[in-house]
Amino acid sequence: MQANLIKKCDGIPECDNKFLPVEVMATDMQRLDQWAERVVNYTSKYNTELSVSYSPENVVGKYEKYPSYGDFPETYFLRTYGSWWKESEAYQQVYRPQEVDPLGAEDYITLGFETAVVPRDVCIYETYNPGAVVRIWGRYALQEWKLLWDGPPQTCPESARKFHPPIRPLNCLINEVRLEFNQSHLKYHTSIDAIVLGGFCPKKVIQYNVLKNDLLKWKISGVDEREQTADDDSTSPDYFSCLPIEVMVHIFQNLDLTSLSRCAQVNKTWNAASMDPTLYQNLSLKRYWHAVDANMLSNFKKRCRSLKKLDLSWCGTHTTNEKAFFNAVLGFIEECCKQLTHLSLCHCEIVNNAILCKIPCCKELTELRLRNVKVDSHAFHCLSKLTKLITLDLSTTKISDEPLNAILKANPLLKHINLDFCEHVELLDQVVETATIFNKNLITWSSFKATTLTHTGGMLFARFTKLRELDLGWCFLLTHPGDSMMIIADGCRDLKRLILSQWRGANDQMLLFVISCCKKLTQLDLLGINGITGDFCEEALRTLPDLKLLEISFCDRIQDEQVLKWRQEFPHVTIQRSCKTVVSNYFN
């Protein structure tokens, strides 16, 4: 455990005593810098449960690869990058456009540290495509999250980076740090090797209790305070209130939830207009994850009388009264979601078996997203009561074969299904067969790293004649796909997005047949397929008129010189090639 503690981290300067009042106590406190001790939670991963390559746990402890730059399995990789994922027809569209995150945060990871400190430094070791960190949060145990730093995503040189932003000074203890990422501007995956939290550690009990209970107030006077001025002259005319209520409501439709809340406090007329149910037909609270609690949901309950879309993704990770929030979510779904058509609970930690069993009361649901919810396998049976689903995201859940088959049978209108990392599905062949019978209108299928597919199940995808997107990356780690991809290509000629990462036995002959059938391909991922040569790549680049992305990282029979040549000849196609290791001997 002590291995996680270091007296002074490389490159982190000593504190300059400008942050009062803690610095007044600093002479009697210990300066401490420490590596992350554990992973609390995360939204993105590249590894399976049985693998440590690229896993979030690789962030724990001292860096392994820094200052080297490159694609290292010993670091933590985020799965998505760029805008390619957003071009998918199954990608979740924003439920409430007014609530788009200005910094575009897409993923996060939360890390725990052995010793709580008053934070003064956070240092992030980035070893591949740095520049995706947009926010850093901190908190003590299960207390309130506090923003330490935020900033737009950065375009950085292709070299390892020690990111050490100036954080906001807090007068309280922190033993958890959360990083938020926006990797949409990156050309390829980003990776993190380690994180250091530095600050003051109290030596005395009285110091510890004062800081633990936030008695010094964590917001420093003069730091990040926005002065709000109000017109106290009650005789000033309010011309806006003279407008018809319908006009006021129409104007308010352009406001985000924070602005609506402020409008509600102006006067009775503004309050009445801001409470109109039509303003709350679509409710997205993901951006406010750090503030959502039972009281907030209770307040919205009064306004959401015609709710159509609800996004509670990321919510439930901060609440100090988990039972109250749990009951509030149950009550909100029961009372406000009868006409709901879209529901997203991705990475919502409050979701359990009881909340999942409430979802079928939303009988009009057409879109349901439950990515990474912590629910027992048997609880998913209740979702078979839904019958109108068009989009279903169950990635990184514990769903198993029986409830999954029941859900597919009950929803003949299903067009989009995501089963990425569903490692508890033991017979994926049978699931595919069920879908071919009951879900003939499927447009997108994704089962990335669902490794129980066989050649027999693979051939069945040819029956989905309307399929436009197919992700079977890493699905054949345990078996051989045979000629299944040729059969799929012959039956699914409208394919636009095809991911075949690490397909065993795939070769030029097989894939030449694929591109001869699927002329509409825009994205083709062949990562790790050693059976293909430059001849196939040239043919694909020449004969696929709409091709935008060709992923050929770790294809050993393709030379870097060939890739450079193709990039010049076909500038309209992004040809991905993972970076080889670059070792640097400097520390910055």
C-alpha positions, -999 to 999 in steps of 0.1 A, spaced: 0 0 0 28 24 8 41 19 -27 14 42 -39 29 71 -18 57 93 -29 70 124 -12 74 144 -44 63 135 -79 86 141 -108 78 176 -123 53 187 -96 65 219 -80 63 227 -44 31 247 -34 37 284 -33 16 293 -2 -8 316 -21 -38 295 -13 -52 306 20 -64 296 46 -51 260 44 -16 272 37 -16 289 71 -20 254 85 5 239 60 35 242 82 19 217 105 7 194 77 25 169 55 30 175 18 21 143 0 19 132 -36 4 97 -44 -4 74 -72 -40 62 -77 -48 31 -55 -79 18 -71 -105 23 -99 -139 33 -87 -158 33 -120 -155 42 -156 -176 45 -188 -152 32 -215 -129 2 -218 -112 -19 -245 -106 -50 -225 -128 -80 -215 -133 -91 -179 -105 -118 -182 -79 -95 -198 -57 -67 -183 -46 -54 -217 -57 -18 -221 -78 -21 -189 -88 8 -166 -69 -9 -138 -37 -1 -156 -40 35 -143 -34 22 -107 1 27 -93 32 43 -109 34 47 -146 47 17 -166 55 32 -200 59 70 -196 79 88 -212 76 63 -241 49 71 -267 28 45 -285 2 18 -283 8 0 -250 -14 -28 -237 -1 -19 -202 -20 14 -202 -56 24 -201 -73 28 -235 -106 45 -242 -124 26 -269 -138 55 -290 -121 83 -308 -129 109 -335 -164 113 -350 -166 78 -365 -189 65 -337 -212 94 -340 -219 86 -377 -235 53 -367 -273 51 -371 -275 36 -336 -256 65 -320 -277 82 -293 -289 116 -304 -292 144 -279 -326 143 -262 -325 180 -254 -303 201 -276 -302 230 -251 -283 207 -227 -253 198 -250 -221 198 -229 -200 229 -240 -169 208 -235 -183 177 -251 -174 152 -224 -180 117 -237 -164 94 -210 -150 94 -175 -129 74 -151 -130 78 -113 -100 68 -92 -95 64 -55 -64 73 -35 -51 59 -2 -48 91 17 -72 121 17 -54 154 10 -62 190 5 -57 191 -33 -30 213 -49 -19 192 -79 -33 166 -103 -8 152 -128 -19 129 -156 6 108 -176 -6 104 -212 13 81 -234 -8 80 -266 -27 108 -284 -29 132 -254 -53 161 -251 -87 145 -244 -90 155 -207 -116 183 -204 -126 182 -167 -110 171 -134 -133 166 -103 -125 157 -68 -144 146 -36 -140 130 -3 -157 96 2 -193 100 -8 -195 137 -3 -202 164 -29 -181 165 -61 -161 197 -66 -147 209 -99 -109 212 -98 -102 221 -135 -119 224 -168 -108 233 -203 -114 225 -240 -98 194 -256 -63 201 -269 -44 192 -300 -10 180 -289 22 168 -305 26 130 -310 46 125 -279 40 114 -243 27 142 -220 27 149 -183 -5 170 -180 -3 192 -150 -31 219 -152 -35 246 -125 -64 233 -104 -88 254 -83 -76 257 -47 -100 239 -23 -100 240 15 -113 204 20 -101 168 17 -101 148 -15 -95 111 -19 -112 105 -52 -105 121 -86 -127 119 -117 -114 127 -152 -138 135 -180 -127 130 -216 -137 144 -250 -118 124 -276 -139 134 -306 -111 155 -321 -84 127 -318 -72 108 -348 -69 75 -328 -73 60 -293 -60 79 -263 -43 62 -233 -35 71 -197 -6 55 -179 -9 69 -143 -23 98 -123 -9 116 -93 -28 135 -67 -8 160 -46 -16 181 -16 -15 186 21 -23 157 45 -34 167 80 -14 153 109 -37 162 138 -73 150 145 -86 185 147 -72 194 113 -86 162 98 -121 169 112 -122 205 102 -112 196 66 -133 165 64 -164 184 74 -156 212 50 -157 238 78 -134 261 59 -158 262 30 -144 246 -2 -151 277 -24 -124 303 -19 -134 339 -18 -126 356 -51 -122 323 -70 -147 314 -97 -175 335 -81 -199 351 -104 -216 382 -90 -253 383 -96 -269 417 -97 -306 421 -94 -327 451 -101 -343 460 -68 -363 488 -82 -398 473 -81 -411 502 -101 -390 492 -132 -414 481 -160 -413 444 -169 -423 445 -206 -415 408 -211 -443 399 -186 -467 418 -208 -463 392 -236 -489 365 -239 -480 334 -219 -478 314 -251 -451 337 -265 -431 336 -233 -432 298 -233 -421 298 -270 -391 319 -261 -383 298 -231 -381 267 -253 -346 279 -263 -332 279 -227 -314 252 -208 -325 239 -174 -303 263 -155 -317 293 -173 -352 281 -168 -346 277 -131 -334 313 -129 -363 326 -149 -387 309 -124 -373 331 -97 -380 365 -114 -416 369 -106 -449 351 -106 -455 356 -143 -421 343 -153 -425 314 -128 -458 303 -144 -443 304 -179 -412 285 -169 -434 257 -153 -452 250 -186 -451 212 -192 -443 216 -229 -408 229 -218 -401 196 -202 -412 170 -228 -375 161 -232 -354 160 -201 -316 154 -201 -298 155 -167 -266 139 -178 -248 173 -179 -259 179 -143 -249 145 -129 -230 161 -100 -261 179 -88 -290 155 -95 -305 143 -62 -339 134 -48 -350 170 -43 -342 179 -79 -362 149 -93 -391 159 -69 -391 194 -84 -391 182 -119 -419 158 -111 -443 187 -109 -433 199 -144 -429 167 -164 -465 158 -170 -460 151 -207 -425 137 -207 -413 119 -239 -376 116 -235 -355 111 -204 -317 109 -200 -303 101 -165 -270 88 -178 -241 93 -153 -265 103 -125 -264 86 -91 -226 87 -86 -225 115 -61 -256 114 -39 -251 113 -2 -285 98 5 -287 69 -18 -319 55 -5 -337 88 -10 -325 91 -45 -334 55 -53 -370 61 -41 -371 94 -61 -361 76 -93 -387 49 -87 -414 75 -81 -404 96 -110 -405 66 -134 -439 55 -120 -455 89 -121 -439 108 -150 -429 82 -176 -461 66 -187 -458 82 -222 -421 80 -224 -406 69 -258 -369 73 -251 -350 64 -219 -313 64 -213 -298 52 -181 -263 45 -193 -237 43 -165 -264 53 -140 -251 36 -108 -284 39 -89 -301 15 -113 -307 -19 -97 -332 -48 -101 -361 -28 -86 -356 2 -109 -352 -20 -139 -385 -38 -131 -403 -4 -132 -392 3 -168 -420 -19 -183 -446 6 -171 -433 28 -199 -452 9 -225 -445 34 -253 -407 30 -252 -391 28 -286 -355 35 -274 -339 20 -243 -303 24 -234 -289 5 -203 -251 5 -210 -231 -6 -180 -260 -8 -155 -252 -30 -126 -282 -54 -127 -285 -91 -121 -290 -113 -152 -324 -126 -142 -338 -90 -137 -337 -84 -174 -366 -108 -179 -390 -79 -171 -380 -61 -202 -398 -87 -223 -430 -69 -214 -419 -41 -237 -432 -46 -273 -424 -14 -292 -386 -12 -290 -367 0 -320 -333 7 -303 -319 -14 -275 -284 -9 -259 -274 -36 -234 -236 -33 -238 -214 -41 -208 -243 -56 -188 -248 -91 -173 -277 -101 -195 -277 -137 -203 -293 -159 -231 -328 -166 -218 -339 -130 -210 -322 -117 -241 -340 -141 -264 -373 -132 -246 -368 -95 -252 -360 -101 -289 -391 -122 -294 -413 -95 -279 -400 -67 -301 -405 -73 -338 -399 -37 -346 -363 -37 -334 -338 -21 -357 -307 -14 -336 -291 -36 -310 -259 -33 -291 -245 -63 -272 -208 -51 -269 -190 -68 -240 -220 -89 -230 -198 -117 -217 -226 -135 -199 -243 -145 -232 -231 -181 -236 -248 -191 -268 -246 -161 -292 -255 -183 -321 -289 -190 -306 -294 -153 -300 -286 -145 -336 -310 -172 -348 -338 -158 -326 -332 -123 -341 -334 -137 -376 -368 -150 -369 -383 -122 -348 -363 -91 -358 -361 -91 -395 -358 -54 -398 -325 -50 -381 -303 -23 -395 -274 -23 -370 -259 -51 -349 -230 -47 -326 -215 -75 -304 -179 -63 -300 -159 -88 -279 -189 -111 -273 -167 -142 -279 -192 -171 -281 -201 -167 -317 -192 -196 -340 -191 -201 -378 -227 -214 -377 -240 -183 -360 -219 -160 -382 -236 -173 -414 -270 -165 -399 -263 -127 -403 -268 -132 -440 -306 -133 -433 -306 -97 -422 -309 -83 -457 -315 -47 -445 -284 -47 -423 -262 -16 -428 -238 -18 -398 -222 -49 -384 -197 -50 -356 -183 -85 -350 -149 -73 -338 -130 -99 -316 -160 -123 -318 -140 -152 -331 -112 -154 -305 -123 -189 -295 -134 -204 -328 -127 -200 -365 -151 -180 -387 -146 -201 -418 -164 -186 -448 -191 -170 -428 -181 -135 -438 -184 -143 -475 -219 -156 -469 -228 -125 -448 -215 -102 -476 -236 -120 -502 -268 -115 -481 -261 -81 -467 -251 -60 -497 -262 -27 -482 -235 -28 -455 -219 6 -449 -200 -1 -416 -181 -34 -411 -159 -42 -381 -139 -74 -383 -111 -68 -358 -90 -99 -350 -109 -123 -373 -89 -155 -374 -83 -169 -409 -95 -139 -428 -74 -134 -460 -73 -115 -493 -95 -140 -511 -123 -138 -485 -122 -100 -482 -120 -94 -519 -153 -112 -522 -167 -90 -494 -158 -57 -511 -171 -70 -544 -206 -75 -528 -206 -46 -504 -199 -16 -526 -215 9 -502 -189 4 -474 -178 37 -458 -160 21 -427 -139 -11 -428 -121 -22 -397 -96 -50 -402 -74 -45 -372 -51 -74 -363 -59 -95 -394 -25 -109 -404 -38 -128 -435 -44 -96 -456 -18 -80 -478 -12 -47 -495 -29 -61 -527 -62 -63 -510 -59 -28 -494 -52 -12 -528 -82 -30 -543 -104 -18 -515 -92 18 -518 -97 17 -556 -131 0 -558 -150 13 -528 -162 48 -539 -177 58 -505 -149 45 -483 -139 70 -456 -121 48 -430 -98 18 -434 -84 4 -401 -53 -18 -407 -34 -15 -374 -14 -46 -364 -18 -61 -399 18 -74 -400 20 -81 -438 13 -45 -446 44 -22 -446 45 13 -433 58 25 -466 27 12 -484 5 31 -459 23 64 -466 19 59 -503 -18 51 -500 -24 82 -479 -10 103 -506 -30 86 -534 -63 84 -515 -64 116 -493 -102 113 -489 -97 80 -469 -85 79 -433 -61 50 -432 -55 40 -396 -22 25 -385 -14 23 -348 18 40 -338 49 20 -330 67 26 -298 87 58 -295 110 61 -265 117 95 -251 145 103 -226 131 135 -213 107 144 -184 86 175 -188 
